[in-house]
Amino acid sequence: MKLVLKNTKHFVNKRISVISKEVACLDTAWHYHKEYELLYISKSSGIRFVGDNVSHFYPGELVLVGSYLPHLWRNDESYYKNEANLSVKTIVIKFTRDFIGEDTFSNPEFISIKKMLEESNYGLAFNKKVSKKLHDELLEISDLTPGEKSIRLLSILFKLSQCDNENKSVLSSTDMRQFSTENPDRLDTVIRYISDNYKSEISLGDVAGIACMTTNSFCRFFKKMTNKSFTAFLNEIRIRNAARMLIQENLSISEICYMVGYKSIPNFNKQFKQIIGSTPKNFRYKL
């Protein structure tokens, strides 16, 4: 999961890119780019990273990612197994701010879109009520002509800009936009290691060694790049996966606790409530 400035040469002659994906591993790297990105997941589930936010995603996910904001969607492990027969359907729309014309969003009639694009600097997630209404429009956009795509995207953005706070949420707690990359390979190695090994015991010394840094230097580096401490980041990865397992797997809470890397059930319950907002038992009970 490398933090990189993505190559967007396909924007040389056009200002909108619409891609329909039906394969797992939506992104191979924690990355950012100049263009805004509207991502709709019709099928599949996994963990997403947007700025300093780590959350699980499910079908119906609709997120607007701002320019230069680091992000990554990664499917659950089951999607990578050769024998798995799991469906993936994702629409990725990348667009420049001037896709419909220079200074369009400075006009009074589009002021709501301008405000929404500014909010997307932190990432915006829309609830399933919103994505359900736009489902057909989003799935059809890849089959439209270039002119029709511009008109359709403008319509979708306008409808999204009319959503009240009850139907959308800001994802990143701080402005994590990256206008330059510092040690992307090092960060990639660390995040990949944590994501692939969260089920095992991982110490601060382990990841500092992988990054070829002292523990103090690593702590400063990781905090600067992700706005989270190593421990907080690791706990979020573990708890988000635990939440998924509580929904999808017929396993006891204690089994899930140990499977995601915790050695103590009280500590697992404490971390779960802190991150999810309820105990594992209540979380599963409310499903």
Secondary structure, 3 states (H helix, E strand, C coil): CCCEECCCHHHCCCCEEEEEECCCCCCCCCEECCCEEEEEEEECCEEEEECCEEEEECCCEEEEECCCCCEEEEECHHHHCCCCCCCCEEEEEEECCCCCCCCHHHCHHHHHHHHHHHHHHHCEEECHHHHHHHHHHHHHHHHCCHHHHHHHHHHHHHHHHCCCHHHEEECCCCCCCCCCCCCHHHHHHHHHHHHHHCCCCCCHHHHHHHCCCCHHHHHHHHHHHHCCCHHHHHHHHHHHHHHHHHHHCCCCHHHHHHHCCCCCHHHHHHHHHHHHCCCHHHHHHCC
